[in-house]
Amino acid sequence: GSVGNFLPRQLVSCDPGFYKEKKTSPCKRCPKGTRCAGGEDSFTNCPRGSFSNATGSVNCTLCPEGSFAADVGSVACSLCTSGFVANDTGLESCSPCSRGNYMPFSGGT
């Protein structure tokens, strides 16, 4: 027979929500602010406009209307301050109210 140079896939693969730092290390729960597809991949930071507030996430969640996430790897969205709005989900910044309008509350849509 022949001797293989690679570990069997089941020893290097992780379930969704988990990742490995090295092929020989145990699987770890994906950290907050990231997502893990599983397999042999490492974790991926959540893109701007989304967040992950739990460990072991498979997907990132888009920020709801009225909020934003300016940074990659966010664990929460921030509310738009008064005078600014976010009229859509998944935004990385809020927009100033249009001329002649004003949003007196935080989290305006």
C-alpha positions as CSV (number, residue, x, y, z in Angstrom):
1,G,0.0,0.0,0.0
2,S,0.9,3.7,-0.1
3,V,1.2,6.2,2.7
4,G,-0.8,9.4,2.4
5,N,0.6,12.8,3.2
6,F,-2.8,14.4,4.1
7,L,-5.1,13.9,7.0
8,P,-8.6,12.6,6.2
9,R,-11.1,15.4,5.5
10,Q,-13.2,14.6,8.6
11,L,-10.1,15.4,10.8
12,V,-9.5,18.8,9.2
13,S,-13.1,19.9,8.5
14,C,-15.3,21.9,11.0
15,D,-19.1,22.2,11.2
16,P,-20.7,25.5,10.2
17,G,-20.1,28.1,12.9
18,F,-16.7,26.7,13.7
19,Y,-13.2,27.1,12.3
20,K,-9.6,25.9,12.8
21,E,-6.5,28.1,13.3
22,K,-4.3,25.3,11.9
23,K,-5.3,22.0,10.2
24,T,-4.1,20.1,13.2
25,S,-5.8,22.2,15.9
26,P,-9.3,21.4,17.2
27,C,-12.3,23.3,15.9
28,K,-13.2,26.6,17.7
29,R,-16.5,28.5,17.8
30,C,-16.5,31.4,15.4
31,P,-16.0,34.7,17.3
32,K,-18.5,37.6,17.6
33,G,-18.3,39.9,14.6
34,T,-17.5,37.1,12.2
35,R,-19.1,34.2,10.3
36,C,-17.9,30.7,9.7
37,A,-19.0,28.5,6.8
38,G,-17.3,25.5,8.3
39,G,-15.2,23.1,6.4
40,E,-11.5,23.9,6.2
41,D,-12.1,27.7,6.0
42,S,-11.2,30.2,8.7
43,F,-13.7,32.8,9.9
44,T,-14.6,35.9,7.9
45,N,-15.3,39.3,9.4
46,C,-18.8,40.6,8.9
47,P,-18.8,43.3,6.2
48,R,-19.8,46.9,6.9
49,G,-23.5,47.3,7.3
50,S,-23.9,44.0,9.1
51,F,-23.1,42.4,12.4
52,S,-22.8,39.2,14.4
53,N,-23.5,39.5,18.2
54,A,-23.1,35.8,19.0
55,T,-20.3,33.3,18.8
56,G,-20.7,30.4,16.3
57,S,-22.5,32.4,13.7
58,V,-22.9,31.0,10.2
59,N,-24.2,34.3,8.7
60,C,-24.0,38.0,9.5
61,T,-27.2,40.0,10.0
62,L,-27.9,43.2,8.0
63,C,-28.3,46.3,10.2
64,P,-32.0,47.3,10.3
65,E,-33.4,50.6,9.0
66,G,-32.4,53.5,11.2
67,S,-29.0,52.0,12.1
68,F,-25.6,51.3,10.6
69,A,-22.3,49.5,11.0
70,A,-19.3,51.5,9.8
71,D,-16.7,48.9,10.7
72,V,-15.8,45.4,9.4
73,G,-16.4,42.8,12.1
74,S,-19.1,44.7,14.0
75,V,-20.9,43.0,16.9
76,A,-23.8,45.5,16.9
77,C,-25.3,48.3,14.8
78,S,-25.3,51.9,15.9
79,L,-28.4,54.1,15.7
80,C,-28.4,57.1,13.4
81,T,-28.1,60.3,15.5
82,S,-30.8,63.0,15.3
83,G,-30.6,64.8,12.0
84,F,-29.5,61.7,10.1
85,V,-31.5,58.8,8.6
86,A,-30.9,55.2,7.3
87,N,-33.8,54.4,4.9
88,D,-32.6,50.9,4.1
89,T,-31.1,47.8,5.7
90,G,-27.4,47.0,5.6
91,L,-26.0,50.5,5.6
92,E,-22.5,51.5,6.6
93,S,-23.4,55.1,7.4
94,C,-26.4,57.3,7.9
95,S,-27.4,60.2,5.5
96,P,-28.2,63.7,6.6
97,C,-31.9,64.5,6.4
98,S,-32.9,66.2,3.1
99,R,-33.1,70.0,3.1
100,G,-36.2,71.2,4.9
101,N,-36.6,67.9,6.9
102,Y,-35.3,67.0,10.3
103,M,-35.3,63.7,12.3
104,P,-35.5,64.6,16.0
105,F,-35.0,61.0,17.2
106,S,-32.1,58.6,17.1
107,G,-32.6,55.6,14.8
108,G,-34.6,57.5,12.2
109,T,-35.7,56.0,9.0
